[in-house]
Amino acid sequence: MSTVKIKLEGDKELKRMLRKCQNKGKIQACVKRSGATLQRTAMQKAPVDTGTLKRSITLQLTDGGMTAEVQPTVHYGAYVELGTRYMSARPYLRPALETAGAELKANITRVVQSETGGK
């Protein structure tokens, strides 16, 4: 099964500010909103034959709402995403991740900056 997770890496300043963030509810709302964007976009981009793959793409919030996992529940989801030696890749998760990841980073940055006075 193919799972997409958004993990904040490399932005040490944002991670430092995130640890100081007092209102985790706002961060959780950002994660939920971006997870929903990821799911919706993946569903829009998923190739449709019978529609089973598209309908199988789920969103699960874990880690107290701090993690959003989007994945298809059908066994062949990864084959469609990555391709096989007999079939070309037809990415639907990775392009959706690019959209949702940028949205998440922008929204979290905005929340953290509003709490720290833009510092």
MARKOLVO-163408 format. One record per residue: residue number from 1; residue in three letters; x, y, z of N, C-alpha, C, O in turn. Coordinates in Angstrom, 1 decimal, padded with zeros to 4 digits, always signed. Example, Ala and Ser with C-alpha at 12.3 -4.5 7.8 and 13.67 -1.06 7.14 Angstrom:
node resi:1, resn:ALA, nxx:+013.2, nyy:-005.7, nzz:+007.8, caxx:+012.3, cayy:-004.5, cazz:+007.8, cxx:+013.2, cyy:-003.3, czz:+007.8, oxx:+014.2, oyy:-003.3, ozz:+008.5
node resi:2, resn:SER, nxx:+012.8, nyy:-002.2, nzz:+007.1, caxx:+013.7, cayy:-001.1, cazz:+007.1, cxx:+012.9, cyy:+000.0, czz:+007.9, oxx:+013.4, oyy:+001.1, ozz:+008.0
//
This chain:
node resi:1, resn:MET, nxx:+000.8, nyy:-001.2, nzz:+000.0, caxx:+000.0, cayy:+000.0, cazz:+000.0, cxx:+000.9, cyy:+001.2, czz:+000.0, oxx:+001.9, oyy:+001.3, ozz:+000.7
node resi:2, resn:SER, nxx:+000.5, nyy:+002.2, nzz:-000.7, caxx:+001.3, cayy:+003.5, cazz:-000.8, cxx:+000.7, cyy:+004.5, czz:+000.1, oxx:-000.5, oyy:+004.8, ozz:+000.1
node resi:3, resn:THR, nxx:+001.5, nyy:+005.1, nzz:+001.0, caxx:+001.1, cayy:+006.1, cazz:+002.0, cxx:+001.9, cyy:+007.3, czz:+001.8, oxx:+003.1, oyy:+007.3, ozz:+001.5
node resi:4, resn:VAL, nxx:+001.2, nyy:+008.5, nzz:+001.9, caxx:+001.9, cayy:+009.7, cazz:+001.8, cxx:+001.8, cyy:+010.4, czz:+003.1, oxx:+000.7, oyy:+010.5, ozz:+003.7
node resi:5, resn:LYS, nxx:+003.0, nyy:+010.8, nzz:+003.6, caxx:+003.0, cayy:+011.6, cazz:+004.9, cxx:+003.8, cyy:+012.9, czz:+004.6, oxx:+004.8, oyy:+012.9, ozz:+003.9
node resi:6, resn:ILE, nxx:+003.3, nyy:+013.9, nzz:+005.2, caxx:+004.0, cayy:+015.2, cazz:+005.1, cxx:+004.8, cyy:+015.3, czz:+006.4, oxx:+004.2, oyy:+015.3, ozz:+007.5
node resi:7, resn:LYS, nxx:+006.1, nyy:+015.5, nzz:+006.3, caxx:+007.0, cayy:+015.6, cazz:+007.4, cxx:+007.8, cyy:+016.9, czz:+007.2, oxx:+008.4, oyy:+017.1, ozz:+006.2
node resi:8, resn:LEU, nxx:+007.8, nyy:+017.7, nzz:+008.3, caxx:+008.5, cayy:+018.9, cazz:+008.2, cxx:+010.0, cyy:+018.6, czz:+008.5, oxx:+010.4, oyy:+018.2, ozz:+009.6
node resi:9, resn:GLU, nxx:+010.8, nyy:+018.9, nzz:+007.5, caxx:+012.2, cayy:+018.7, cazz:+007.7, cxx:+013.0, cyy:+019.8, czz:+007.1, oxx:+012.6, oyy:+020.5, ozz:+006.2
node resi:10, resn:GLY, nxx:+014.2, nyy:+020.1, nzz:+007.7, caxx:+015.1, cayy:+021.0, cazz:+007.1, cxx:+014.9, cyy:+022.5, czz:+007.5, oxx:+015.8, oyy:+023.3, ozz:+007.5
node resi:11, resn:ASP, nxx:+013.7, nyy:+022.9, nzz:+007.9, caxx:+013.4, cayy:+024.2, cazz:+008.3, cxx:+013.6, cyy:+024.4, czz:+009.8, oxx:+012.6, oyy:+024.4, ozz:+010.5
node resi:12, resn:LYS, nxx:+014.8, nyy:+024.5, nzz:+010.3, caxx:+015.1, cayy:+024.5, cazz:+011.7, cxx:+014.4, cyy:+025.7, czz:+012.4, oxx:+013.9, oyy:+025.5, ozz:+013.6
node resi:13, resn:GLU, nxx:+014.4, nyy:+026.8, nzz:+011.8, caxx:+013.7, cayy:+028.0, cazz:+012.4, cxx:+012.2, cyy:+027.7, czz:+012.6, oxx:+011.7, oyy:+028.1, ozz:+013.7
node resi:14, resn:LEU, nxx:+011.6, nyy:+027.2, nzz:+011.6, caxx:+010.1, cayy:+026.9, cazz:+011.7, cxx:+009.9, cyy:+025.9, czz:+012.8, oxx:+009.0, oyy:+026.0, ozz:+013.6
node resi:15, resn:LYS, nxx:+010.7, nyy:+024.8, nzz:+012.8, caxx:+010.5, cayy:+023.8, cazz:+013.8, cxx:+010.7, cyy:+024.3, czz:+015.3, oxx:+010.0, oyy:+023.9, ozz:+016.2
node resi:16, resn:ARG, nxx:+011.7, nyy:+025.2, nzz:+015.4, caxx:+012.0, cayy:+025.9, cazz:+016.7, cxx:+010.7, cyy:+026.7, czz:+017.1, oxx:+010.3, oyy:+026.6, ozz:+018.3
node resi:17, resn:MET, nxx:+010.2, nyy:+027.5, nzz:+016.2, caxx:+009.0, cayy:+028.3, cazz:+016.5, cxx:+007.8, cyy:+027.4, czz:+016.8, oxx:+007.0, oyy:+027.7, ozz:+017.7
node resi:18, resn:LEU, nxx:+007.7, nyy:+026.3, nzz:+016.1, caxx:+006.6, cayy:+025.4, cazz:+016.3, cxx:+006.6, cyy:+024.8, czz:+017.7, oxx:+005.5, oyy:+024.6, ozz:+018.3
node resi:19, resn:ARG, nxx:+007.8, nyy:+024.5, nzz:+018.2, caxx:+007.8, cayy:+023.9, cazz:+019.6, cxx:+007.4, cyy:+025.0, czz:+020.6, oxx:+006.8, oyy:+024.6, ozz:+021.6
node resi:20, resn:LYS, nxx:+007.5, nyy:+026.3, nzz:+020.3, caxx:+007.1, cayy:+027.3, cazz:+021.2, cxx:+005.6, cyy:+027.6, czz:+021.1, oxx:+005.1, oyy:+028.3, ozz:+022.0
node resi:21, resn:CYS, nxx:+005.0, nyy:+027.2, nzz:+020.0, caxx:+003.6, cayy:+027.5, cazz:+019.8, cxx:+002.7, cyy:+027.0, czz:+020.9, oxx:+002.7, oyy:+025.8, ozz:+021.3
node resi:22, resn:GLN, nxx:+001.9, nyy:+027.9, nzz:+021.4, caxx:+001.0, cayy:+027.6, cazz:+022.5, cxx:-000.3, cyy:+027.0, czz:+022.1, oxx:-000.9, oyy:+026.2, ozz:+022.8
node resi:23, resn:ASN, nxx:-000.8, nyy:+027.4, nzz:+020.9, caxx:-002.1, cayy:+026.9, cazz:+020.5, cxx:-002.0, cyy:+025.8, czz:+019.5, oxx:-002.0, oyy:+026.0, ozz:+018.3
node resi:24, resn:LYS, nxx:-001.8, nyy:+024.6, nzz:+020.0, caxx:-001.7, cayy:+023.4, cazz:+019.2, cxx:-003.0, cyy:+023.2, czz:+018.4, oxx:-002.9, oyy:+022.5, ozz:+017.3
node resi:25, resn:GLY, nxx:-004.1, nyy:+023.7, nzz:+018.8, caxx:-005.4, cayy:+023.5, cazz:+018.1, cxx:-005.3, cyy:+024.1, czz:+016.7, oxx:-005.8, oyy:+023.6, ozz:+015.7
node resi:26, resn:LYS, nxx:-004.6, nyy:+025.3, nzz:+016.6, caxx:-004.5, cayy:+025.9, cazz:+015.3, cxx:-003.6, cyy:+025.1, czz:+014.4, oxx:-003.8, oyy:+025.0, ozz:+013.2
node resi:27, resn:ILE, nxx:-002.5, nyy:+024.5, nzz:+014.9, caxx:-001.6, cayy:+023.7, cazz:+014.1, cxx:-002.4, cyy:+022.4, czz:+013.7, oxx:-002.3, oyy:+022.0, ozz:+012.5
node resi:28, resn:GLN, nxx:-003.2, nyy:+021.8, nzz:+014.6, caxx:-004.0, cayy:+020.6, cazz:+014.2, cxx:-005.0, cyy:+021.0, czz:+013.1, oxx:-005.2, oyy:+020.2, ozz:+012.2
node resi:29, resn:ALA, nxx:-005.6, nyy:+022.2, nzz:+013.2, caxx:-006.5, cayy:+022.6, cazz:+012.1, cxx:-005.8, cyy:+022.7, czz:+010.8, oxx:-006.3, oyy:+022.4, ozz:+009.7
node resi:30, resn:CYS, nxx:-004.5, nyy:+023.2, nzz:+010.8, caxx:-003.7, cayy:+023.3, cazz:+009.6, cxx:-003.5, cyy:+021.9, czz:+009.0, oxx:-003.6, oyy:+021.7, ozz:+007.8
node resi:31, resn:VAL, nxx:-003.1, nyy:+021.0, nzz:+009.9, caxx:-002.8, cayy:+019.6, cazz:+009.4, cxx:-004.0, cyy:+019.0, czz:+008.8, oxx:-004.0, oyy:+018.4, ozz:+007.8
node resi:32, resn:LYS, nxx:-005.2, nyy:+019.2, nzz:+009.5, caxx:-006.4, cayy:+018.6, cazz:+009.0, cxx:-006.8, cyy:+019.2, czz:+007.7, oxx:-007.2, oyy:+018.5, ozz:+006.7
node resi:33, resn:ARG, nxx:-006.7, nyy:+020.5, nzz:+007.5, caxx:-007.1, cayy:+021.2, cazz:+006.3, cxx:-006.2, cyy:+020.7, czz:+005.1, oxx:-006.6, oyy:+020.5, ozz:+004.0
node resi:34, resn:SER, nxx:-004.9, nyy:+020.7, nzz:+005.4, caxx:-003.9, cayy:+020.2, cazz:+004.4, cxx:-004.1, cyy:+018.8, czz:+004.0, oxx:-003.9, oyy:+018.4, ozz:+002.9
node resi:35, resn:GLY, nxx:-004.4, nyy:+018.0, nzz:+005.0, caxx:-004.7, cayy:+016.5, cazz:+004.8, cxx:-005.9, cyy:+016.4, czz:+003.9, oxx:-005.9, oyy:+015.5, ozz:+003.0
node resi:36, resn:ALA, nxx:-006.9, nyy:+017.2, nzz:+004.1, caxx:-008.1, cayy:+017.1, cazz:+003.3, cxx:-007.8, cyy:+017.6, czz:+001.9, oxx:-008.3, oyy:+017.0, ozz:+000.9
node resi:37, resn:THR, nxx:-006.9, nyy:+018.6, nzz:+001.7, caxx:-006.5, cayy:+019.0, cazz:+000.4, cxx:-005.8, cyy:+017.9, czz:-000.3, oxx:-006.0, oyy:+017.7, ozz:-001.5
node resi:38, resn:LEU, nxx:-004.9, nyy:+017.2, nzz:+000.4, caxx:-004.1, cayy:+016.1, cazz:-000.1, cxx:-005.0, cyy:+015.0, czz:-000.6, oxx:-004.9, oyy:+014.5, ozz:-001.7
node resi:39, resn:GLN, nxx:-006.0, nyy:+014.7, nzz:+000.2, caxx:-006.9, cayy:+013.6, cazz:-000.2, cxx:-007.8, cyy:+014.0, czz:-001.4, oxx:-007.9, oyy:+013.2, ozz:-002.3
node resi:40, resn:ARG, nxx:-008.3, nyy:+015.2, nzz:-001.3, caxx:-009.2, cayy:+015.7, cazz:-002.4, cxx:-008.4, cyy:+015.7, czz:-003.8, oxx:-008.9, oyy:+015.3, ozz:-004.8
node resi:41, resn:THR, nxx:-007.2, nyy:+016.3, nzz:-003.7, caxx:-006.4, cayy:+016.4, cazz:-004.9, cxx:-005.9, cyy:+015.1, czz:-005.4, oxx:-005.9, oyy:+014.8, ozz:-006.6
node resi:42, resn:ALA, nxx:-005.6, nyy:+014.1, nzz:-004.5, caxx:-005.2, cayy:+012.8, cazz:-005.0, cxx:-006.4, cyy:+012.1, czz:-005.6, oxx:-006.2, oyy:+011.4, ozz:-006.6
node resi:43, resn:MET, nxx:-007.6, nyy:+012.3, nzz:-005.1, caxx:-008.8, cayy:+011.7, cazz:-005.7, cxx:-009.0, cyy:+012.3, czz:-007.1, oxx:-009.4, oyy:+011.6, ozz:-008.0
node resi:44, resn:GLN, nxx:-008.8, nyy:+013.6, nzz:-007.2, caxx:-009.0, cayy:+014.2, cazz:-008.5, cxx:-008.0, cyy:+013.8, czz:-009.5, oxx:-008.3, oyy:+013.6, ozz:-010.7
node resi:45, resn:LYS, nxx:-006.8, nyy:+013.5, nzz:-009.1, caxx:-005.7, cayy:+013.1, cazz:-010.0, cxx:-005.6, cyy:+011.6, czz:-010.3, oxx:-004.9, oyy:+011.2, ozz:-011.2
node resi:46, resn:ALA, nxx:-006.3, nyy:+010.8, nzz:-009.5, caxx:-006.2, cayy:+009.4, cazz:-009.6, cxx:-006.9, cyy:+009.0, czz:-010.9, oxx:-008.0, oyy:+009.4, ozz:-011.3
node resi:47, resn:PRO, nxx:-006.2, nyy:+008.1, nzz:-011.7, caxx:-006.8, cayy:+007.6, cazz:-013.0, cxx:-008.0, cyy:+006.8, czz:-012.7, oxx:-008.1, oyy:+006.1, ozz:-011.7
node resi:48, resn:VAL, nxx:-009.0, nyy:+007.0, nzz:-013.5, caxx:-010.3, cayy:+006.3, cazz:-013.3, cxx:-010.5, cyy:+005.2, czz:-014.3, oxx:-010.6, oyy:+005.5, ozz:-015.5
node resi:49, resn:ASP, nxx:-010.7, nyy:+004.0, nzz:-013.9, caxx:-011.1, cayy:+002.9, cazz:-014.7, cxx:-012.5, cyy:+002.5, czz:-014.2, oxx:-013.5, oyy:+002.8, ozz:-014.8
node resi:50, resn:THR, nxx:-012.5, nyy:+001.9, nzz:-013.0, caxx:-013.8, cayy:+001.6, cazz:-012.4, cxx:-014.1, cyy:+002.6, czz:-011.3, oxx:-015.3, oyy:+002.7, ozz:-010.8
node resi:51, resn:GLY, nxx:-013.1, nyy:+003.4, nzz:-010.9, caxx:-013.3, cayy:+004.4, cazz:-009.9, cxx:-013.0, cyy:+003.8, czz:-008.5, oxx:-013.1, oyy:+004.6, ozz:-007.5
node resi:52, resn:THR, nxx:-012.6, nyy:+002.6, nzz:-008.4, caxx:-012.3, cayy:+002.0, cazz:-007.1, cxx:-011.1, cyy:+002.6, czz:-006.4, oxx:-011.1, oyy:+002.9, ozz:-005.2
node resi:53, resn:LEU, nxx:-010.0, nyy:+002.8, nzz:-007.2, caxx:-008.9, cayy:+003.5, cazz:-006.7, cxx:-009.2, cyy:+004.9, czz:-006.1, oxx:-008.9, oyy:+005.2, ozz:-005.0
node resi:54, resn:LYS, nxx:-009.9, nyy:+005.6, nzz:-006.9, caxx:-010.3, cayy:+007.0, cazz:-006.4, cxx:-011.1, cyy:+006.9, czz:-005.1, oxx:-010.8, oyy:+007.7, ozz:-004.2
node resi:55, resn:ARG, nxx:-012.1, nyy:+006.1, nzz:-005.1, caxx:-012.9, cayy:+006.0, cazz:-003.9, cxx:-012.2, cyy:+005.4, czz:-002.7, oxx:-012.6, oyy:+005.6, ozz:-001.5
node resi:56, resn:SER, nxx:-011.1, nyy:+004.7, nzz:-002.9, caxx:-010.3, cayy:+004.1, cazz:-001.8, cxx:-009.4, cyy:+005.0, czz:-001.1, oxx:-008.8, oyy:+004.6, ozz:+000.0
node resi:57, resn:ILE, nxx:-009.2, nyy:+006.2, nzz:-001.6, caxx:-008.2, cayy:+007.1, cazz:-001.0, cxx:-008.8, cyy:+007.7, czz:+000.3, oxx:-009.8, oyy:+008.4, ozz:+000.3
node resi:58, resn:THR, nxx:-008.1, nyy:+007.4, nzz:+001.4, caxx:-008.6, cayy:+007.8, cazz:+002.7, cxx:-007.7, cyy:+008.8, czz:+003.4, oxx:-006.5, oyy:+008.9, ozz:+003.1
node resi:59, resn:LEU, nxx:-008.3, nyy:+009.5, nzz:+004.3, caxx:-007.5, cayy:+010.4, cazz:+005.2, cxx:-007.7, cyy:+009.9, czz:+006.6, oxx:-008.8, oyy:+009.7, ozz:+007.1
node resi:60, resn:GLN, nxx:-006.5, nyy:+009.8, nzz:+007.3, caxx:-006.6, cayy:+009.4, cazz:+008.7, cxx:-005.7, cyy:+010.4, czz:+009.5, oxx:-004.5, oyy:+010.6, ozz:+009.1
node resi:61, resn:LEU, nxx:-006.3, nyy:+011.0, nzz:+010.5, caxx:-005.5, cayy:+011.9, cazz:+011.4, cxx:-005.0, cyy:+011.1, czz:+012.6, oxx:-005.8, oyy:+010.4, ozz:+013.3
node resi:62, resn:THR, nxx:-003.7, nyy:+011.2, nzz:+012.9, caxx:-003.1, cayy:+010.4, cazz:+014.0, cxx:-002.3, cyy:+011.4, czz:+014.8, oxx:-002.2, oyy:+012.6, ozz:+014.5
node resi:63, resn:ASP, nxx:-001.6, nyy:+010.9, nzz:+015.8, caxx:-000.7, cayy:+011.6, cazz:+016.6, cxx:-001.4, cyy:+012.9, czz:+017.2, oxx:-000.8, oyy:+014.0, ozz:+017.2
node resi:64, resn:GLY, nxx:-002.6, nyy:+012.7, nzz:+017.7, caxx:-003.3, cayy:+013.8, cazz:+018.3, cxx:-003.7, cyy:+014.9, czz:+017.3, oxx:-003.8, oyy:+016.0, ozz:+017.7
node resi:65, resn:GLY, nxx:-003.8, nyy:+014.5, nzz:+016.1, caxx:-004.2, cayy:+015.5, cazz:+015.1, cxx:-003.0, cyy:+016.2, czz:+014.5, oxx:-003.1, oyy:+017.2, ozz:+013.7
node resi:66, resn:MET, nxx:-001.8, nyy:+015.8, nzz:+014.8, caxx:-000.6, cayy:+016.4, cazz:+014.3, cxx:+000.0, cyy:+015.7, czz:+013.1, oxx:+000.9, oyy:+016.2, ozz:+012.4
node resi:67, resn:THR, nxx:-000.6, nyy:+014.6, nzz:+012.7, caxx:-000.2, cayy:+013.9, cazz:+011.5, cxx:-001.4, cyy:+013.5, czz:+010.7, oxx:-002.4, oyy:+013.1, ozz:+011.2
node resi:68, resn:ALA, nxx:-001.3, nyy:+013.8, nzz:+009.4, caxx:-002.4, cayy:+013.4, cazz:+008.4, cxx:-001.8, cyy:+012.3, czz:+007.5, oxx:-000.7, oyy:+012.6, ozz:+006.8
node resi:69, resn:GLU, nxx:-002.4, nyy:+011.2, nzz:+007.4, caxx:-002.0, cayy:+010.1, cazz:+006.4, cxx:-003.1, cyy:+009.9, czz:+005.4, oxx:-004.2, oyy:+009.7, ozz:+005.7
node resi:70, resn:VAL, nxx:-002.6, nyy:+010.0, nzz:+004.1, caxx:-003.5, cayy:+009.8, cazz:+003.0, cxx:-003.0, cyy:+008.6, czz:+002.2, oxx:-001.8, oyy:+008.6, ozz:+001.8
node resi:71, resn:GLN, nxx:-003.9, nyy:+007.6, nzz:+002.0, caxx:-003.5, cayy:+006.5, cazz:+001.3, cxx:-004.7, cyy:+005.8, czz:+000.6, oxx:-005.8, oyy:+005.9, ozz:+001.1
node resi:72, resn:PRO, nxx:-004.4, nyy:+005.1, nzz:-000.5, caxx:-005.4, cayy:+004.2, cazz:-001.0, cxx:-005.5, cyy:+002.9, czz:-000.3, oxx:-004.5, oyy:+002.4, ozz:+000.3
node resi:73, resn:THR, nxx:-006.7, nyy:+002.3, nzz:-000.2, caxx:-006.8, cayy:+001.1, cazz:+000.5, cxx:-006.8, cyy:-000.1, czz:-000.4, oxx:-006.8, oyy:-001.3, ozz:+000.0
node resi:74, resn:VAL, nxx:-006.8, nyy:+000.1, nzz:-001.7, caxx:-006.7, cayy:-001.0, cazz:-002.7, cxx:-005.2, cyy:-001.4, czz:-002.8, oxx:-004.3, oyy:-000.6, ozz:-002.7
node resi:75, resn:HIS, nxx:-005.0, nyy:-002.7, nzz:-003.0, caxx:-003.6, cayy:-003.2, cazz:-003.0, cxx:-002.8, cyy:-002.7, czz:-004.2, oxx:-001.6, oyy:-002.7, ozz:-004.1
node resi:76, resn:TYR, nxx:-003.4, nyy:-002.2, nzz:-005.2, caxx:-002.7, cayy:-001.8, cazz:-006.4, cxx:-002.4, cyy:-000.3, czz:-006.5, oxx:-001.8, oyy:+000.2, ozz:-007.5
node resi:77, resn:GLY, nxx:-002.7, nyy:+000.4, nzz:-005.5, caxx:-002.5, cayy:+001.9, cazz:-005.5, cxx:-001.0, cyy:+002.2, czz:-005.7, oxx:-000.8, oyy:+003.2, ozz:-006.5
node resi:78, resn:ALA, nxx:-000.1, nyy:+001.5, nzz:-005.1, caxx:+001.3, cayy:+001.8, cazz:-005.3, cxx:+001.8, cyy:+001.5, czz:-006.7, oxx:+002.6, oyy:+002.2, ozz:-007.3
node resi:79, resn:TYR, nxx:+001.2, nyy:+000.5, nzz:-007.4, caxx:+001.6, cayy:+000.1, cazz:-008.7, cxx:+001.2, cyy:+001.2, czz:-009.7, oxx:+001.9, oyy:+001.5, ozz:-010.6
node resi:80, resn:VAL, nxx:+000.0, nyy:+001.8, nzz:-009.5, caxx:-000.5, cayy:+002.9, cazz:-010.3, cxx:+000.4, cyy:+004.1, czz:-010.1, oxx:+000.8, oyy:+004.8, ozz:-011.1
node resi:81, resn:GLU, nxx:+000.7, nyy:+004.4, nzz:-008.9, caxx:+001.6, cayy:+005.6, cazz:-008.6, cxx:+003.0, cyy:+005.5, czz:-009.1, oxx:+003.5, oyy:+006.4, ozz:-009.8
node resi:82, resn:LEU, nxx:+003.6, nyy:+004.3, nzz:-009.0, caxx:+005.0, cayy:+004.1, cazz:-009.3, cxx:+005.2, cyy:+003.4, czz:-010.6, oxx:+006.3, oyy:+003.5, ozz:-011.2
node resi:83, resn:GLY, nxx:+004.2, nyy:+002.7, nzz:-011.1, caxx:+004.4, cayy:+002.0, cazz:-012.3, cxx:+005.0, cyy:+000.6, czz:-012.1, oxx:+005.4, oyy:+000.3, ozz:-011.0
node resi:84, resn:THR, nxx:+005.1, nyy:-000.2, nzz:-013.1, caxx:+005.7, cayy:-001.5, cazz:-013.1, cxx:+006.5, cyy:-001.7, czz:-014.3, oxx:+006.6, oyy:-000.8, ozz:-015.2
node resi:85, resn:ARG, nxx:+007.1, nyy:-002.8, nzz:-014.5, caxx:+007.8, cayy:-003.0, cazz:-015.8, cxx:+006.9, cyy:-003.2, czz:-016.9, oxx:+007.3, oyy:-003.0, ozz:-018.1
node resi:86, resn:TYR, nxx:+005.6, nyy:-003.4, nzz:-016.7, caxx:+004.6, cayy:-003.6, cazz:-017.7, cxx:+003.7, cyy:-002.3, czz:-017.9, oxx:+003.0, oyy:-002.2, ozz:-018.9
node resi:87, resn:MET, nxx:+003.8, nyy:-001.4, nzz:-017.0, caxx:+002.9, cayy:-000.3, cazz:-017.0, cxx:+003.6, cyy:+001.0, czz:-016.5, oxx:+004.3, oyy:+001.0, ozz:-015.6
node resi:88, resn:SER, nxx:+003.4, nyy:+002.0, nzz:-017.3, caxx:+004.0, cayy:+003.3, cazz:-016.9, cxx:+003.3, cyy:+003.9, czz:-015.6, oxx:+002.2, oyy:+003.6, ozz:-015.3
node resi:89, resn:ALA, nxx:+004.1, nyy:+004.6, nzz:-014.9, caxx:+003.6, cayy:+005.3, cazz:-013.7, cxx:+002.5, cyy:+006.3, czz:-014.0, oxx:+002.6, oyy:+007.0, ozz:-015.1
node resi:90, resn:ARG, nxx:+001.5, nyy:+006.4, nzz:-013.2, caxx:+000.5, cayy:+007.4, cazz:-013.3, cxx:+000.3, cyy:+008.1, czz:-012.0, oxx:-000.7, oyy:+007.9, ozz:-011.3
node resi:91, resn:PRO, nxx:+001.3, nyy:+008.9, nzz:-011.6, caxx:+001.3, cayy:+009.5, cazz:-010.3, cxx:+000.1, cyy:+010.3, czz:-010.0, oxx:-000.4, oyy:+011.1, ozz:-010.8
node resi:92, resn:TYR, nxx:-000.5, nyy:+010.1, nzz:-008.8, caxx:-001.6, cayy:+010.9, cazz:-008.3, cxx:-001.3, cyy:+011.4, czz:-006.9, oxx:-001.9, oyy:+012.4, ozz:-006.5
node resi:93, resn:LEU, nxx:-000.6, nyy:+010.6, nzz:-006.1, caxx:-000.2, cayy:+011.1, cazz:-004.7, cxx:+000.9, cyy:+012.1, czz:-004.7, oxx:+000.7, oyy:+013.1, ozz:-004.0
node resi:94, resn:ARG, nxx:+001.9, nyy:+011.9, nzz:-005.4, caxx:+003.1, cayy:+012.8, cazz:-005.4, cxx:+002.6, cyy:+014.2, czz:-005.9, oxx:+003.0, oyy:+015.2, ozz:-005.2
node resi:95, resn:PRO, nxx:+001.9, nyy:+014.4, nzz:-007.0, caxx:+001.5, cayy:+015.7, cazz:-007.4, cxx:+000.6, cyy:+016.4, czz:-006.3, oxx:+000.6, oyy:+017.6, ozz:-006.1
node resi:96, resn:ALA, nxx:-000.3, nyy:+015.5, nzz:-005.7, caxx:-001.2, cayy:+016.1, cazz:-004.7, cxx:-000.4, cyy:+016.5, czz:-003.5, oxx:-000.7, oyy:+017.5, ozz:-002.8
node resi:97, resn:LEU, nxx:+000.7, nyy:+015.8, nzz:-003.1, caxx:+001.6, cayy:+016.1, cazz:-002.0, cxx:+002.2, cyy:+017.5, czz:-002.2, oxx:+002.4, oyy:+018.2, ozz:-001.3
node resi:98, resn:GLU, nxx:+002.6, nyy:+017.8, nzz:-003.4, caxx:+003.3, cayy:+019.0, cazz:-003.7, cxx:+002.4, cyy:+020.2, czz:-003.4, oxx:+002.8, oyy:+021.2, ozz:-002.8
node resi:99, resn:THR, nxx:+001.1, nyy:+020.1, nzz:-003.8, caxx:+000.1, cayy:+021.1, cazz:-003.5, cxx:-000.1, cyy:+021.2, czz:-002.0, oxx:-000.1, oyy:+022.3, ozz:-001.4
node resi:100, resn:ALA, nxx:-000.5, nyy:+020.1, nzz:-001.3, caxx:-000.8, cayy:+020.1, cazz:+000.1, cxx:+000.4, cyy:+020.5, czz:+001.0, oxx:+000.2, oyy:+021.1, ozz:+002.0
node resi:101, resn:GLY, nxx:+001.6, nyy:+020.0, nzz:+000.6, caxx:+002.8, cayy:+020.3, cazz:+001.4, cxx:+003.1, cyy:+021.8, czz:+001.4, oxx:+003.4, oyy:+022.3, ozz:+002.5
node resi:102, resn:ALA, nxx:+002.9, nyy:+022.4, nzz:+000.3, caxx:+003.2, cayy:+023.9, cazz:+000.2, cxx:+002.1, cyy:+024.6, czz:+001.0, oxx:+002.4, oyy:+025.6, ozz:+001.7
node resi:103, resn:GLU, nxx:+000.9, nyy:+024.2, nzz:+000.9, caxx:-000.2, cayy:+024.8, cazz:+001.7, cxx:+000.0, cyy:+024.6, czz:+003.2, oxx:-000.1, oyy:+025.6, ozz:+004.0
node resi:104, resn:LEU, nxx:+000.4, nyy:+023.4, nzz:+003.6, caxx:+000.7, cayy:+023.2, cazz:+005.0, cxx:+001.8, cyy:+024.1, czz:+005.6, oxx:+001.6, oyy:+024.7, ozz:+006.6
node resi:105, resn:LYS, nxx:+002.9, nyy:+024.1, nzz:+004.9, caxx:+004.0, cayy:+024.9, cazz:+005.3, cxx:+003.6, cyy:+026.4, czz:+005.4, oxx:+004.0, oyy:+027.1, ozz:+006.4
node resi:106, resn:ALA, nxx:+002.9, nyy:+026.9, nzz:+004.5, caxx:+002.5, cayy:+028.3, cazz:+004.5, cxx:+001.5, cyy:+028.6, czz:+005.6, oxx:+001.7, oyy:+029.6, ozz:+006.3
node resi:107, resn:ASN, nxx:+000.6, nyy:+027.7, nzz:+005.9, caxx:-000.4, cayy:+027.9, cazz:+006.9, cxx:+000.3, cyy:+027.8, czz:+008.3, oxx:+000.0, oyy:+028.6, ozz:+009.2
node resi:108, resn:ILE, nxx:+001.1, nyy:+026.8, nzz:+008.5, caxx:+001.8, cayy:+026.7, cazz:+009.8, cxx:+002.7, cyy:+027.9, czz:+010.1, oxx:+002.8, oyy:+028.4, ozz:+011.2
node resi:109, resn:THR, nxx:+003.4, nyy:+028.3, nzz:+009.0, caxx:+004.3, cayy:+029.5, cazz:+009.2, cxx:+003.5, cyy:+030.7, czz:+009.6, oxx:+003.9, oyy:+031.4, ozz:+010.5
node resi:110, resn:ARG, nxx:+002.3, nyy:+030.9, nzz:+009.0, caxx:+001.5, cayy:+032.0, cazz:+009.3, cxx:+001.0, cyy:+031.9, czz:+010.8, oxx:+001.0, oyy:+032.9, ozz:+011.5
node resi:111, resn:VAL, nxx:+000.6, nyy:+030.7, nzz:+011.2, caxx:+000.1, cayy:+030.6, cazz:+012.6, cxx:+001.2, cyy:+030.8, czz:+013.6, oxx:+001.1, oyy:+031.6, ozz:+014.6
node resi:112, resn:VAL, nxx:+002.4, nyy:+030.3, nzz:+013.4, caxx:+003.5, cayy:+030.4, cazz:+014.3, cxx:+004.0, cyy:+031.9, czz:+014.3, oxx:+004.3, oyy:+032.4, ozz:+015.4
node resi:113, resn:GLN, nxx:+004.0, nyy:+032.5, nzz:+013.2, caxx:+004.4, cayy:+033.9, cazz:+013.1, cxx:+003.4, cyy:+034.8, czz:+013.9, oxx:+003.8, oyy:+035.8, ozz:+014.5
node resi:114, resn:SER, nxx:+002.1, nyy:+034.5, nzz:+013.8, caxx:+001.1, cayy:+035.3, cazz:+014.4, cxx:+001.3, cyy:+035.2, czz:+016.0, oxx:+001.0, oyy:+036.1, ozz:+016.7
node resi:115, resn:GLU, nxx:+001.7, nyy:+034.0, nzz:+016.4, caxx:+001.9, cayy:+033.8, cazz:+017.8, cxx:+003.2, cyy:+034.4, czz:+018.4, oxx:+003.2, oyy:+034.8, ozz:+019.5
node resi:116, resn:THR, nxx:+004.2, nyy:+034.4, nzz:+017.5, caxx:+005.5, cayy:+034.9, cazz:+018.0, cxx:+005.7, cyy:+036.4, czz:+017.6, oxx:+006.8, oyy:+036.9, ozz:+017.7
node resi:117, resn:GLY, nxx:+004.7, nyy:+037.0, nzz:+017.0, caxx:+004.8, cayy:+038.4, cazz:+016.6, cxx:+005.7, cyy:+038.6, czz:+015.4, oxx:+006.3, oyy:+039.6, ozz:+015.2
node resi:118, resn:GLY, nxx:+005.7, nyy:+037.5, nzz:+014.5, caxx:+006.4, cayy:+037.6, cazz:+013.2, cxx:+007.9, cyy:+037.4, czz:+013.3, oxx:+008.6, oyy:+037.6, ozz:+012.4
node resi:119, resn:LYS, nxx:+008.3, nyy:+036.9, nzz:+014.5, caxx:+009.7, cayy:+036.6, cazz:+014.7, cxx:+010.1, cyy:+035.2, czz:+014.3, oxx:+011.3, oyy:+034.8, ozz:+014.4
//
